[in-house]
Every structure is written in structure tokens, then in C-alpha cells.
Amino acid sequence: MEEKIAAFQKLLEIMDELRAKCPWDKKQTIESLRYLTIEETYELSESILQKDMDSVKKELGDLMLHLVFYSKIASETNQFDIKDVLDNITAKLINRHPHIFGDVVVKDAKEVHDNWERIKLKEKGNKSVLSGVPAGLPAMVKAFRIQEKASGVGFDWEKPEQVWEKVLEELNELKEMVESGADHARREDELGDLIFAIVNYARFIEVNPEDALERTNRKFMKRFRYLEEQAREIGKPLHEMTLTEMDVYWNEAKKDD
């Protein structure tokens, strides 16, 4: 523990020195760091997807630096400092885990999650359960979080089979809308309903839809790059190949999945 405290103290000391002496570090603001933090978060996500733990370690260090950086900037105007940040998260964790630090009894992880959402709602004084869903989240992630929060207060399906029926219902409605020549707005509405239902089903079968889609994206890209490589080897551009010819190489690529 002492080594960990010493390592964190060293980072804080370096941040103080950089802020005092480095021209680039001195000019940074909370606003200017925001975009860099977003970039670092995506880099961490990429390392996790690649299962590269050495890279994960390095990217976590970059994010840790940003947390210290924000706290240092805020401390200069007496808004808060790193101690306030740590005290805040410590108090939050204790308050939101009454089954660990209190006398609440839970039977599984879902009850822990549901308690967390109810406590969070009470803490923030939000009038809506959905107030805690950031507006800027990507749509699929937002749909997943909306459904989780609604489920936390009991607004949910009982069985996966019911959700699957809803998926099929939305699929048929979209099909009918397209075949009837409906306008763009109505087709968009129906497609959105279908995707929302699929996200809901993913939640019920304990699959994160964002992870599932990213996995498929990577699989497609890998196969398509193989197709491009084969096209270069035979000296025939993709746009001159027939779909049947492309399928031969596509099916070869699938064997390596």
C-alpha cells in the first residue's frame, strides 16, 4: 500500500512541477483538455478490444494523468482539489453499497444495480429516472442505459421470449412500412423502434449490443481486407470483380474466423 501511495504522490508532484514550468501544461484549461480526454478514452477502449493488457496499462496511466490534471487546474482557483475528488467518490461508493457498508441484504447483482439506481436518483434529486442518461451518449449506448434505468424501477419485460416477440413485431412493421412506400420519417421511426427492441433483447440475453456490433464490425473489416488482398494478388480491382468472384474469397476469409 505504501508503494502505491508513494507512486500516486510522485504523479501529483510531477503535475505540480509541469503546471509551474512547462509552457504547454501551463496554458491548458479544463475546456482544452476535454477533447484530449475523449481521445484517450477511445484509445483505452481500443486497447481493451484488442485485449492488449500492456497497452491498457499505459492508456489507464494517460487517463489518470488527465484526472490529476483537471484537479490541479481546479485547485488553482480553489474550486476543488484531488482530495475532494477522492473523498467524493469514496463517499459515493459507501452510500451506494449499503449491502456492503450497511445492513441491506441483496440476493444477486441485479438487486445491487437496482439499488444503485434508486439511491442515485435520491442523491441527485432528479425528477426522472432517465435524468442521469447523458444526452451526448451514442444512440445505441444511450438506448441500453435508458432500458437499464427503466428496468431498475420495475418497468421491464418479464421474459426474453416477450422481448423477442416485440423484435419480430417491430420487424414486420418496418417491412410493411417500406413496402407501402411510407415517407422517410415514418421509415426512420420504424427502424428506430426495431433497433431499440433489439437492444432490449440483447440486454435480456446478457449481451452488450455495442460490444456485439463492434465485434461484427471488426469481423467484416478483417474479411473485406482479405478480399482486397486477394484482388491485388490476382491483379483485378474489386470494382471489376463479379459478386460471385468476391464471394469465393469472402467465404475463404470466413474460415479463419
N, C-alpha and C positions, 0 to 999 in steps of 0.2 A: 504493500500500500504506500509506503514512504517513497518508493521509486516512482510510482505513478503521480503522486503529489508533486514530487520534485520535477518530473517531466512537464507537468502542466504549468508549474511555476516558471520554468525556463521559457515556455512559449509566451507566457504573459510578459516576462521581462524583455524578450525579443520584440514583442509587439510594441511595448513602450519605447524601445530604442528606435525602431523603424519609424514610428509615428513622429518622433522628435527629430530624426536626422535624414530620413530618406525623402527626397522631393516628391516621388510618386506617391508614396504612402501618406505623406502629409496632406496632399491635395484631395484625397479620397473622401467621399461623403457616403452616408447611408444609401442615398439615391444612386450614386455612381457604382456602388458595389452590387446593387440588386441584380443587374444583368449578368455580372460575373458569377454571382451565386447560383443563378438559374443554370448557367452553363456548367458549373461544377457539379450541380445536382444531376444533370443529364449524363455527365461523364461518369459519375458514380453508378448511375443506372446501367450504363453500357458495360461497365466492369462487372457488375452483378450478373447481367445477362450472359456475359462471356465466361462466367464462373472463374474469373481471374482474381484470386484472393490477394495476390501481391498488389495488383492494381487497385482493388477495393481498399486495401490498407492505405495506399497513397492518396486516393481520392477522398477518403474519410479525413485524412490529415488536412487536405485543402479546405474541406468544409469546416473543419474545426478552426482553422485559421480565420475563416470568414466570421464565425460566431464570436471569436475573440475580438476581431476587428470591429464589428458592429458595437460590441460592448465598450470597447475602448473609445470609439467616437462619441458614444452617448455619455460616457463618464466625463468627457471634457466639458460638457455643458450641464453637468450634474443632473442628468435625466435618469440614468441608472448605470450600474457597472456590472462586471461579470458575477460578483457575489449576488446581486439582486436577481440576475438571470438564473443562477443555480438554486437560490433559495426558492424562487418561484416554481421551478419545475419539481423540486423536491416536495414542496407543499402540495402541489397538484397531484403528484403520484400517490402520496399518502392519502389524500382526500378521496381519490378515485379508486382506491383499492381497499375499501372497508372490509373485504373478506380476508385481507392480509393484516391490516393495521387496525382493524376494529372487530366487531362481533357479528358481522353479516356472514351468512352461510350461502354458498353457491354450489350448484351441482356440476356445472360444466362451463366451458369457455364462452358459450353464447350468453349465459346469465351474467358473466363478467362484463361482456361487451354491452349488454343491455343496461346494466347498472351504470357503466361508464357514461353512456349517452344521457341517461336521466340525470346523473349528477352534473354532467357538463351543462345541460340545459338549465338546471337550477343555479349553477355558479354564474353563468353569464346573464341570467335573467332574460333569455330570449323568449319571445312570444311564440315563435315557431320552432318546431323540432328541426326544420330544414335551414334555419338561420346560420348554422355552423358549416354549411357547404359553401366553400369559396366559389364566387361567380366565375373566376378565371380558370377553373379546372377544365381540362379537356373533356369533351362531351361524354365519352364512354366512362371515364373515371368518375365524372360527376353523377352519371346515372347510377353507377354502382353504389356510391356513397349515399345518394338520395334514398335508394332502396334499403340500404343498411339502417339508416336512421329511422325510416318509417317502420321497419321491422322491429326496431328497438322499443317502440311503444305499442307493439302488437298489431300493427296494420300490415298484414302479410298473408300469403297463401299458407295452407297447412301442409300440402304435399307437393313434391316435384311434378307429379303427374298433372296436377291442376295448372301449373305454370306451363308445362309442355302443351297442354290443350290451348292455352292462351297464345302461345307461339304459333300454333297451326291456324288458329282463328285469325291472327293478325296477318299471317302469310296469305291466307285466302282473300282477306280484304284488300291487301295490296294488289294481288293478282287481278281481282275484279276491277279495281280502280284503274289499273293500267289498261286492261282490255276494253274498258268502257271509254277510254280516251279522256280521262279526267285531266284537269289542268295541273300545272307543275306544283302549285301549293298543296293541293289535295294528295298528290302522289308523295310529296315530301312528308306530309303528315303521317300517311300510312306507313311509309318506310321507317320513319322515326319511331312509330308505335311498335313495329316489328323488332327493330334493334333494341328498344327498351325492354321488350319481352324476352329477347334472347339473353340480354344482360342479366335479367332477373333469373332466368333458368340457370345461367352459369353460376350464379350465387347459390342456388339450391343444390347444385351438384358439386359445390365447393371448388370451382374453377374461377380464377380471376380472369375476366374477359380481356382485360388489357394485356395480360401475360400471354393468353391464348392467341390473341391476334398478332402480337409481336412475334411469337413463335412461328406462326404461319407466314408472316412477312419474311422472316429470315429464311424459312424453308423455300419459299418461292424465289427469293433472290439467289439462293445457292443453286437451285435448279436452272434458273434463267442464265446465270453466269456460265454454267456448264454448257448450256445450249449455245451461248455466244462463242465459247472456246472451241466447240466442235465446228461451228460455222467457219471460224477463222482457219481451222486446220484444213478444211476441205476447200477453202478459198471461195466460199459462196456467201454473200451477205444475207443476213436474216430476211431482209425485205424481198429477196428473190427466191426464198425457200417457200415451198408449199406448207400448209399446216400439217399435212401428213408427214412430211420430212421432219418438221420440227418435233412432232410427237415422238418420233423414234428416239431422238436424243433426250427429250423430256422424260420418257419412260426409263431410259438408262440412268438418268440423274436420280430418279425416284428410288432406284435400287440401293443407292448409297445412303438413304435417309435412316 
